[in-house]
Amino acid sequence: MPTAGIIIKKDEFIKRMRVRIGENIYGAIDALNHSEVDVNKMDAISCNAFLSACAIKINKTEFENLFDHFASAAEHVDLSAFFAALEDDSGGDEPVFYITSTTLAPQNTNTAHLALSGTTHIGFDAQFKPFPKHWGAPPNTQLKGHNGIMRPLPGGYGKGNAPMAKWVKMKMEADSISKTTVKGVKPYPFGNYSLGAH
């Protein structure tokens, strides 16, 4: 297989293919697992036939870049490594710690009176691991009555009061339903939007 005429950087190529292939990747991975062909060493003809059978359409430049980035031997491509790279989406934002109330304090001096006496009452210093950034800032509620009793937060995030525990549980459940990672990355979209199919 000749070197690509138009070279696409590997990370950009993977992002492009992730969007292009969409949910067809699941059928392709299943077909790979049941294939009698050596998926670690496919030549151009068998690779093209396999991708077409899995309803994965890629253009000539993308096909050449596939061989450039995932070559297993001379004129062979490792499709299992290609699909593994598509599944391993390491994009998104790193989780964050909310240690002090300064990260949550109002920025405007006219709204400074809305801050909780300038101190946090939840004990963010008991946060054991960072919250996913896409969750946003945690609730900054005062300790009052039964709700103020400190308790372990779900998911091993540390300690907090009832509103904090409820917030963590709600965010974890939402991520579980949408299959969102801690970096805020969601799974493949439904359909192949690059080809106009919904």
Buried (B, 14 or more C-beta within 10 A) or exposed (E): BEEBEEEBEEEEBBBBBBEBBBEBBBBBBEBBEEBEBEBEBBBBEBBEEBBEEBBBBBEEBBBBBBBBBBBBEEEBBBBBBBBEBBEEBEEBEEBBBBEEBEBBBEEEEEEEEEBBEEEBBBBBEBBEEBBBBBBEEBBBBEBEEEBBEBEEBBBEBBBBBBBBBBBBEEBBEEBEEEEBBBBBBEBBEEEBEEEEEE
